[in-house]
Amino acid sequence: MSKEEFVESINKSYTTPLPAIYLGAGIFEGEIIADAKVNLPLRMMNRHGLVTGATGSGKTRTLQLMAEQLSAAGVPVFMPDMKGDLSGIAKEGTANDRINERASALGIKYSPSNFPVELYSLSGKLGAQMRATVTEFGPALLSKILELNDTQTGVLNILFKYSDDKKLPIVDFNDMKKVLNYLTEGPGAAEIKGDYGKISSASASTILRKIVSLEQQGVNQIFGETSFDIDDLFDKVDGRGVISLLNVSDIQSQPAIFSTFMLALLAEIYERLPEAGDLDKPKLIFFLDEAHLLFKDAPKAFMDQIDQVMRLIRSKGVGVFFCTQLTQDVPASVLSQLGNRVHHVIRAFTPNDAKALRETVKTFPKSQFYDIEKQFTQLGTGQAFITVLNEKGIPTETVVTHLAPPASVMGPISESEYNKLLETSDIFRKYKDAVDPQSAYEMLEARMKLQQAEALKEAEIKEEKKQTASTRKEKSTFDEVISSPIAKQMGRELVRGVFGVLFGKAPRRSSRSRGGIF
């Protein structure tokens, strides 16, 4: 094959009359061919995608490049910021020798630009606090965060079913611990025995220990109010889509937590958005980083729900791009739905690496221009194997691509610039302070106090009937019981046993109900 034939083939495959984002230029026999332009039609981005790459291969900058062009086209983006170095998207880039060299090789003019950015955080320290109520989160995703087994997950299902039936809003972990204790050791144990089933003390104790462990890690604040409104992900500024960055650099040691939280957001988007049909461009592109954590040890029922979301959410105008190191991190059932692929270098240092490489090669359309397996290990930083869906939904020619440089700063902005973004953000102010209304914590406390008062009143009446008439005024049995040291100690033990360690009142119930898919 000649260079001319290569250019003709690539242009025939990637040239589109539809609005598209420009990824870069094809490489033929080691030469960057500026005329072989690699484009991804916006209309096909809701067919989902996969971005893979070893550490240091340029995967983060590829995500930045895609997010910038989507924003410029008026498409909002949600993406995690794993290392805290994507905030530079908010600041105009600066040309240097390396950038000018790359732009020149691609035959383009480097045009620095900044983009509208909102900063979010699960800890509340690095951006607007993203929260969800426990009720909204649901038992399946919560059990994944808590790393529960099937039996313990079943206990959560009972807890959620009871709370939904009795209209007990479980907003945060305080509510959850209270309800769990109420149904295990409190009056609720007898109440649920017939309709819901008995909860063993061993299972409840394990769940409580898991909750306490999560609280000690400092991430329990993701459950509470005001819970996050997904409508905020669809904002635009001057016609450009807002890039919502979830900064998780301070909780990198708990990747399962933020990956599961992102899946919860996606599930809510799936539930709430109406059908949109075929659109010229997506309503939102959602990047899911550390994707392998979503599928690790996931039961079949869980995987079936993910498959359902991936199949149907594209009809609502949302595209999902999974980001991970290896293609094998994504199950085949999900992988088959990812039509757009950007694969950076694969390191083949071990037999397992070599096996992974061979399996990855099998997922690509055959190429007349490359020995794909050999070429994969020779990709440089900022280069990738790419195949996407054209406007007719047909996979394009597999091409080694020299990727374009991002227009914004490739790295974090300064601390003062970061803080200024937060100070001027309406979103940050909206979610800054937690709300503290009535929830299951207070409701069950009031219920138990009423039950205790009624029992004491009944005991008092019985005692009065036994007593002979006397003119001497004595303290009532109710007063005597309440004022006795034993009763006070029982009250403290009861509260302690039911409520566990108290961390203050729980926030109000969200106006949004928990989605039904998870």
Number of C-alpha atoms within 10 A of each C-alpha: 8 10 15 11 11 19 20 13 16 20 18 13 23 23 17 15 8 15 14 23 20 16 21 28 26 29 23 19 11 9 11 19 22 19 15 27 21 28 23 25 21 23 22 26 29 28 25 27 24 23 26 26 22 15 14 12 22 20 25 22 18 23 18 24 22 18 28 28 21 25 23 19 17 21 24 28 26 22 21 24 20 20 16 18 16 25 27 23 27 23 21 17 21 14 16 8 8 10 17 15 13 20 20 13 17 22 16 13 10 19 14 15 17 17 22 20 25 24 23 24 24 25 20 19 13 19 26 26 28 24 25 25 27 25 26 22 26 19 21 17 20 20 20 18 20 19 15 19 11 11 10 21 21 17 23 24 17 21 20 22 14 18 17 14 8 10 12 21 27 31 30 27 24 26 25 25 25 26 26 28 24 19 25 22 17 18 14 18 19 13 13 17 12 9 9 15 13 17 22 14 14 11 19 20 15 13 22 19 13 17 19 16 14 17 13 10 12 12 17 19 19 24 24 28 26 24 24 21 16 14 10 13 21 18 20 17 13 9 12 19 27 28 30 23 22 26 28 25 16 15 18 13 10 14 19 20 24 26 20 20 21 21 19 21 17 21 22 22 21 23 16 12 15 12 13 14 10 14 14 15 23 24 20 28 27 23 24 24 23 18 23 20 18 24 14 13 11 12 10 9 11 16 17 14 14 20 16 13 18 24 14 13 24 24 20 22 25 25 26 23 24 23 25 23 22 23 24 14 20 21 14 11 13 17 18 11 15 22 22 22 24 23 27 31 27 25 18 15 9 9 9 10 14 16 11 18 23 15 15 18 16 11 13 16 13 13 11 13 19 16 11 23 16 12 14 23 16 14 21 14 15 21 26 31 22 23 27 28 25 24 20 9 12 12 18 22 24 22 25 29 27 27 23 23 24 25 24 24 22 21 17 17 18 11 9 9 15 17 14 11 18 19 13 10 16 13 17 21 13 13 21 16 13 17 16 16 13 16 21 27 26 17 14 19 17 12 11 19 12 12 13 13 14 12 12 17 16 13 14 17 13 12 13 13 9 8 8 7 8 7 6 6 6 9 9 14 17 17 13 13 16 15 11 10 11 11 13 13 11 11 15 12 13 15 18 14 16 24 22 17 13 11 9 9 17 26 27 22 26 21 8 14 13 19 17 11 16 19
